[in-house]
């Protein structure tokens, strides 16, 4: 018996990535698209880190008719804008008199989600999540809970990382092959609707056509897996099901297409 189910529809999907990162000490920022300055508000640009820039670019491309009063922004990231936070701390240590008051808002763990809210005038709230490899699953489930709780709201999810040298050093401590680290962010709009049904256990007589497993084997960045998940549920046949889970099939979510 299915104790919990969530109905939703899927809006725009966005994905922005660079090439897999080279060896330690050779990191170069992922190039921004040529039209970045044309579609992103550049106010405060000099204080932004690359992760925030990519999130703002994806939001500018994909968030069209947000329900200003009720929508939610959810950012799932392991490192986020750590580059800005560390830079701010170093400046405070070296010479606190040179710190600009404008810099602080860009140097918190929730800076990216906050500035998406401000830029798109979304007032329903924002949250920044980090659950390691399970981050996409947690962010997606959080969005389902929000649209079920607030019948007038949609959710805008951003999952991924654009890695600084500090983030790469941390990944190296986990014995990760940096050829498998792709700087990328995935965007997905989870909307009110009945196109899909998500459950926490497999339903009877529902055919699982694909299992998408979160883990480090394919890529350290779970944005790659999350993009695969969103694209797969968009194209799967009616009455088929996709299992979204972590290694060992724990904490699985089953998404069935209704129509």
C-alpha positions in Angstrom: 0.0 0.0 0.0 1.3 3.4 -0.9 1.2 5.7 2.1 2.4 8.9 0.5 2.0 10.1 -3.1 2.6 13.4 -4.8 1.2 14.7 -8.1 3.1 17.2 -10.2 3.9 18.4 -13.6 7.3 19.3 -15.1 8.1 22.7 -16.5 11.4 23.9 -18.1 14.6 22.0 -17.7 18.0 23.7 -18.0 21.5 22.4 -17.9 24.8 24.2 -18.0 28.2 22.5 -17.7 31.9 22.8 -18.5 34.4 20.2 -19.5 35.6 17.7 -16.8 38.1 19.5 -14.6 41.9 19.0 -15.1 44.4 18.0 -12.5 45.0 20.0 -9.3 46.5 23.4 -9.8 45.2 23.8 -13.3 41.6 24.9 -12.5 40.1 27.6 -14.7 36.6 29.1 -14.2 34.0 27.5 -16.5 33.4 30.0 -19.3 30.2 31.9 -19.1 27.9 31.9 -22.1 28.4 34.7 -24.6 25.0 36.2 -23.9 25.4 36.2 -20.1 25.7 40.0 -19.8 22.6 40.4 -22.0 20.2 38.4 -19.9 21.5 38.6 -16.4 21.2 41.7 -14.2 24.9 42.7 -13.6 24.3 44.7 -10.4 26.7 43.3 -7.8 28.5 41.2 -10.5 32.0 41.8 -9.1 31.0 40.2 -5.8 29.5 37.1 -7.3 31.2 33.7 -7.5 30.9 31.5 -10.5 28.2 29.2 -8.9 25.9 32.1 -8.3 26.5 33.4 -11.8 25.5 30.1 -13.4 22.4 29.8 -11.2 21.3 33.4 -12.2 21.9 32.6 -15.9 19.8 29.4 -15.7 17.0 31.3 -13.8 17.0 34.1 -16.4 16.7 31.5 -19.2 14.1 29.3 -17.7 11.9 31.0 -15.1 9.2 32.7 -17.0 5.9 33.2 -15.3 6.7 32.7 -11.7 3.9 33.0 -9.2 5.6 35.8 -7.3 3.9 35.4 -4.0 4.0 31.6 -3.6 6.8 30.0 -5.6 9.9 28.5 -3.9 13.6 28.4 -4.9 15.5 25.3 -3.9 19.2 25.1 -4.3 20.9 21.7 -3.8 24.7 22.0 -3.7 27.7 20.5 -1.9 30.0 23.5 -2.3 27.8 26.3 -3.6 29.4 29.7 -3.4 32.2 28.7 -1.0 34.6 30.7 -3.2 32.9 34.0 -2.1 32.7 32.9 1.5 36.4 32.0 1.8 37.4 35.2 0.0 35.3 37.3 2.4 36.9 35.5 5.4 40.4 36.0 4.1 39.8 39.7 3.5 38.3 40.1 7.0 41.4 38.5 8.4 43.9 40.5 6.3 42.3 43.9 6.4 38.7 44.2 7.7 38.7 47.9 6.7 38.7 47.0 3.0 35.6 44.9 3.2 32.6 46.4 1.3 29.2 46.2 2.9 28.0 45.1 -0.6 30.1 42.0 -0.4 28.6 40.4 2.6 25.2 39.4 1.0 27.1 37.4 -1.6 29.2 35.5 1.0 26.6 33.3 2.9 25.6 29.7 2.3 22.2 30.8 0.9 23.5 33.7 -1.3 22.6 32.0 -4.6 19.1 31.1 -3.7 18.5 34.5 -2.1 19.6 36.4 -5.2 17.5 34.2 -7.5 14.5 35.2 -5.3 15.4 38.8 -5.6 16.2 38.8 -9.3 13.0 37.0 -10.2 10.9 38.7 -7.5 9.9 35.3 -6.0 8.5 35.8 -2.5 7.5 32.3 -1.5 10.8 31.5 0.1 14.1 29.8 -0.6 16.2 27.0 0.9 19.8 25.7 0.3 20.3 22.0 0.9 23.3 19.7 1.1 23.0 16.0 1.6 26.0 14.8 -0.3 25.2 12.4 -3.1 21.6 12.4 -2.0 21.2 16.1 -2.6 19.1 15.9 -5.8 16.8 13.4 -4.2 16.3 15.5 -1.1 15.8 18.7 -3.2 13.2 17.0 -5.4 11.3 15.5 -2.5 11.3 18.9 -0.8 9.8 20.5 -3.9 7.0 17.8 -3.9 6.2 18.5 -0.3 6.1 22.3 -0.9 3.7 22.1 -3.9 1.5 19.7 -2.0 1.5 21.9 1.0 0.9 25.2 -0.9 -1.6 24.6 -3.7 -0.8 27.9 -5.4 3.0 27.4 -5.6 5.6 26.0 -8.0 9.2 25.1 -7.2 12.4 26.0 -9.0 15.2 23.6 -8.3 18.9 24.2 -8.9 21.3 21.3 -8.3 25.0 21.1 -8.8 28.4 22.7 -8.3 30.9 24.9 -10.2 34.1 23.9 -8.5 36.7 26.2 -7.1 40.3 25.1 -6.2 39.2 24.7 -2.6 36.3 22.4 -3.7 38.6 20.3 -5.9 41.0 19.9 -3.0 38.2 18.6 -0.8 37.1 16.2 -3.6 40.7 14.9 -3.9 40.6 14.0 -0.2 37.7 11.7 -1.0 39.9 9.8 -3.5 37.9 11.1 -6.5 39.3 10.9 -10.0 39.0 14.5 -11.2 38.3 13.3 -14.7 34.9 12.5 -13.3 34.3 15.9 -11.9 32.1 18.0 -14.2 31.3 21.5 -13.2 27.5 21.7 -13.9 24.2 22.9 -12.6 20.8 21.5 -13.5 17.5 23.5 -13.3 14.1 22.0 -13.1 10.6 23.6 -12.6 8.3 21.4 -10.5 4.8 22.6 -11.1 1.3 22.1 -9.9 -0.4 19.4 -12.1 -1.2 15.8 -12.5 1.1 14.6 -15.3 3.2 12.6 -12.9 2.8 10.8 -9.6 5.6 10.2 -7.2 5.5 7.6 -4.5 7.9 6.4 -1.8 7.3 2.7 -2.7 6.7 0.9 -6.0 3.0 0.5 -6.9 1.5 -2.8 -8.0 1.3 -3.4 -11.7 3.6 -0.4 -12.5 6.5 -1.2 -14.8 9.8 0.3 -13.8 11.5 1.1 -17.2 14.6 2.8 -15.8 16.5 3.0 -12.5 18.6 6.2 -11.9 21.1 5.8 -9.1 22.8 8.6 -7.3 26.5 8.0 -6.7 30.1 9.0 -7.6 30.7 6.2 -10.1 29.6 8.2 -13.2 30.5 11.7 -12.0 31.3 13.4 -8.7 28.7 16.1 -9.5 25.2 14.9 -9.0 23.8 17.6 -11.3 24.7 15.2 -14.1 22.5 12.4 -12.7 19.7 14.9 -11.8 19.6 16.1 -15.4 19.3 12.5 -16.6 16.4 12.0 -14.2 14.5 15.1 -15.3 15.0 14.4 -19.0 14.0 10.7 -18.5 10.7 11.4 -16.8 9.9 14.0 -19.5 10.2 11.5 -22.3 9.0 8.2 -20.6 5.8 6.5 -21.9 2.5 6.9 -20.1 1.9 4.5 -17.2 5.6 3.7 -17.0 7.8 4.3 -14.0 11.3 5.5 -13.2 13.0 4.7 -9.9 15.2 7.4 -8.5 17.4 6.2 -5.6 20.8 6.2 -3.9 23.1 3.2 -3.9 21.6 0.1 -2.3 18.1 1.2 -3.4 17.6 3.1 -0.1 15.4 6.1 0.0 13.9 5.3 -3.4 11.3 7.5 -5.1 9.1 6.1 -7.9 7.8 8.5 -10.5 4.9 7.3 -12.7 3.6 9.1 -15.8 -0.2 9.5 -15.6 -0.7 11.3 -18.9 
